[in-house]
Amino acid sequence: MNEPKRLLGFYAHPDDEILSPGGTVAQYAQASVPIEWVCATRGEAGQIADPSLATPENLGQVREKEMLCSAQTLGIRQVHFLGYRDSGMAGTADNQHPQAYVNSDPAEVVPRLVEIIRRFRPHVALTFEPWGGYGHPDHITIHQHTHLALKAAADPAYHPELGEAWRVSRLFYPLLRHAFFAALREKIAARNLDVSFFDQLQERRKNGWPDDNYQCVIDIRETFHRKWTAFHCHATQFGAHNLFRQIPEAEMAALLTHEYFALAQPEPEPGLMLDDLFAGLA
């Protein structure tokens, strides 16, 4: 490429950066790719695995620090917190909070995202697929806002005071594949542990992205440890009894050898398969 590669993520909560794209993010950071991240909320409606770590009143502040810990571990150089409130899972009271991200006005959010895009000038962007993995309202909202912002950022007539127009070359959806959760369920069931969570997750994910619809696969075996270290930054969410801590790290590493990405923009040609998010960009 004629100028340094740059990568920008658009996500909803602290910890969204880990499971589906974390190893890839670490790999590009290790190769000196500048990476920045948008985090729409501070995860105020999340869990508190250990009461000694946070209270409902200060959880957002604690999770912000956890996000910054993870970013430093992965190599994300700047996190842009938009400052909206975590909307919680669909159908919960948190959805009704006036500051909930799901209730935000696109006319307010999109210009903020456009300014970030035009300043940073990323070549590749990442966000959730349309169902947000499992239907979380904030995941769906950041997906929608990302699409609006990428289109607006490329339009010279859109708020020129926000910077020179910039067209992001590619938008990818990092995928949480059904195959991974099926394999994890099998390992946990083999230990005679409760697997009811997987049944609930399968119901939430029935509208999700198909496992076989991806156009890029990244081998993350060399950066798995950084991904897993960043995972542990989010201590309030991933306590000792968390789903992902029920099997040894070595077994989890064996499950998480590759990360999968669907190319959302531009529309991929049939049969396209990449091993680099930036492959072929001039």
Secondary structure, 3 states (H helix, E strand, C coil): CCCCCCEEEEECCCCCCCCCCHHHHHHHHHCCCCEEEEEEECCCCCCCCCCCCCCCCCHHHHHHHHHHHHHHHHCCCEEEEEEEECCCCCCCHHHHCCCEHHHCCHHHHHHHHHHHHHHHCCCEEECCCCCHHHHCHHHHHHHHHHHHHHHHHCCCCCCHHHCCCCCCCEEEEECCCHHHHHHHHHHHHCCCCCCHHHHHHHHHCCCCCCCCCCCEEEECCCCHHHHHHHHCCCCCCCCCCCHHHCCCHHHHHHHCCEEEEEEEECCCCCCCCECCCCCCCC
